[in-house]
Amino acid sequence: MSKADDHSDLKAPDQAAIQMIADAAFADLPAAFRSLCGEIVIQIAEFPAEDVLRELGAESPFDILGLFQGIGLAQGGGIEGMFAAGHEPNLIWLYRRPILDYWAEHDETLGAIVSHVLIHEIGHHFGLSDEDMEAIEAAAGDV
């Protein structure tokens, strides 16, 4: 077997690689949309926490690819409320193992999946409909 045929050194992208993909996906969003996001922090974890799984009624830790955690604009957080004293920044969690599992089962690039999950979770911050999020994804693809 030639070295070209030996894929034993291939590994799944780690959390740092997923973070880089997520940061690039965020940077590719339309500038006006990004500016409205404020201080959203993107975090990568292997799986959702047990309390998240219970709260969302997930049957498996692979059921959740991402999660918005914080006070969304649609819930009355408003831009000014996001910066109130003592308020933690809004978080978007991307779950590496469920994302990789989804990637393995579908014919999409990893970047497209991470971007989709990221936009979907940001959409929760704004209270956007699925149609709104699809339009943002389309615009991000045009950048």
C-alpha positions as CSV (number, residue, x, y, z in Angstrom):
1,M,0.0,0.0,0.0
2,S,1.4,3.4,-0.9
3,K,1.5,6.3,1.5
4,A,-1.2,8.0,-0.7
5,D,-3.5,5.1,0.1
6,D,-2.8,5.1,3.8
7,H,-5.3,7.3,5.6
8,S,-4.4,6.1,9.1
9,D,-3.2,9.6,10.0
10,L,-6.6,11.2,9.2
11,K,-8.6,12.5,12.2
12,A,-11.9,14.2,12.7
13,P,-11.7,18.0,13.1
14,D,-11.1,18.9,16.7
15,Q,-12.8,21.6,18.7
16,A,-10.2,24.2,17.6
17,A,-10.9,23.4,13.9
18,I,-14.7,23.6,14.4
19,Q,-14.1,27.0,16.1
20,M,-12.1,28.2,13.1
21,I,-14.9,27.1,10.8
22,A,-17.5,28.8,12.9
23,D,-15.5,32.0,13.2
24,A,-15.1,32.1,9.4
25,A,-18.8,31.3,8.9
26,F,-19.7,34.2,11.2
27,A,-17.3,36.5,9.3
28,D,-19.0,35.6,6.1
29,L,-22.4,36.7,7.3
30,P,-23.7,40.0,5.9
31,A,-22.1,42.9,7.8
32,A,-25.4,44.5,8.8
33,F,-26.5,41.2,10.3
34,R,-23.2,40.6,12.2
35,S,-23.4,44.1,13.6
36,L,-26.8,43.4,15.1
37,C,-25.5,40.3,16.9
38,G,-23.6,42.3,19.4
39,E,-21.4,40.4,21.8
40,I,-22.4,36.9,20.9
41,V,-19.8,34.4,21.9
42,I,-19.4,31.1,20.0
43,Q,-18.4,28.2,22.1
44,I,-17.6,24.6,21.0
45,A,-18.3,21.6,23.2
46,E,-18.2,17.9,22.5
47,F,-21.9,17.4,23.5
48,P,-24.7,19.3,25.1
49,A,-24.7,19.3,28.9
50,E,-27.0,16.8,30.6
51,D,-29.3,19.6,31.9
52,V,-29.7,20.9,28.3
53,L,-30.6,17.5,27.1
54,R,-33.2,17.1,29.8
55,E,-34.6,20.6,29.3
56,L,-35.0,20.1,25.6
57,G,-36.3,16.6,25.9
58,A,-33.6,15.1,23.7
59,E,-33.5,11.4,23.4
60,S,-29.8,11.4,22.5
61,P,-26.9,13.8,22.8
62,F,-26.6,13.6,19.0
63,D,-30.1,15.2,18.6
64,I,-28.8,18.7,19.3
65,L,-26.2,20.3,17.0
66,G,-26.3,23.8,18.6
67,L,-27.9,26.0,21.2
68,F,-28.5,29.7,21.7
69,Q,-28.1,30.5,25.4
70,G,-28.9,34.0,26.7
71,I,-31.4,36.8,26.3
72,G,-32.6,37.1,22.7
73,L,-33.8,40.4,21.2
74,A,-37.2,38.7,20.6
75,Q,-37.5,38.1,24.4
76,G,-37.1,41.7,25.2
77,G,-33.4,41.7,25.6
78,G,-32.8,44.6,23.2
79,I,-29.4,45.9,22.3
80,E,-29.2,48.0,25.4
81,G,-30.3,45.1,27.6
82,M,-27.4,43.0,26.3
83,F,-24.9,45.4,27.9
84,A,-26.6,45.7,31.2
85,A,-24.4,45.4,34.3
86,G,-24.0,41.8,35.4
87,H,-25.4,40.4,32.2
88,E,-23.3,37.6,30.7
89,P,-22.8,37.7,27.0
90,N,-25.1,35.6,24.8
91,L,-23.6,32.3,23.8
92,I,-24.0,30.0,20.9
93,W,-22.9,26.5,21.6
94,L,-21.9,24.3,18.7
95,Y,-21.6,20.6,19.5
96,R,-18.7,19.0,17.7
97,R,-19.7,15.3,17.9
98,P,-23.3,15.7,16.8
99,I,-22.2,18.0,14.0
100,L,-19.6,15.5,12.8
101,D,-22.2,12.7,13.0
102,Y,-24.6,14.7,10.9
103,W,-21.8,15.5,8.5
104,A,-20.9,11.8,8.1
105,E,-24.6,11.0,7.3
106,H,-25.3,13.8,4.8
107,D,-23.8,15.0,1.5
108,E,-22.9,18.5,2.7
109,T,-19.6,20.1,3.5
110,L,-18.6,20.5,7.1
111,G,-18.4,24.3,6.6
112,A,-22.0,24.4,5.2
113,I,-23.3,22.5,8.2
114,V,-21.5,24.6,10.8
115,S,-22.7,27.8,9.0
116,H,-26.3,26.5,8.9
117,V,-26.3,25.6,12.7
118,L,-24.6,29.0,13.5
119,I,-27.2,31.0,11.5
120,H,-30.0,28.9,13.0
121,E,-28.8,29.6,16.6
122,I,-28.3,33.3,15.8
123,G,-31.8,33.3,14.5
124,H,-33.1,32.4,17.9
125,H,-31.4,35.5,19.2
126,F,-33.5,37.6,16.8
127,G,-36.7,35.5,16.9
128,L,-36.4,34.9,13.2
129,S,-38.5,32.5,11.2
130,D,-37.0,29.6,9.2
131,E,-37.6,31.6,6.0
132,D,-35.7,34.5,7.4
133,M,-32.8,32.3,8.4
134,E,-32.8,30.7,4.9
135,A,-32.5,34.1,3.3
136,I,-29.6,35.0,5.6
137,E,-27.9,31.7,4.7
138,A,-28.4,32.5,1.0
139,A,-26.9,36.0,1.5
140,A,-23.9,34.5,3.4
141,G,-23.3,32.2,0.5
142,D,-23.2,35.1,-1.9
143,V,-20.4,37.0,0.0
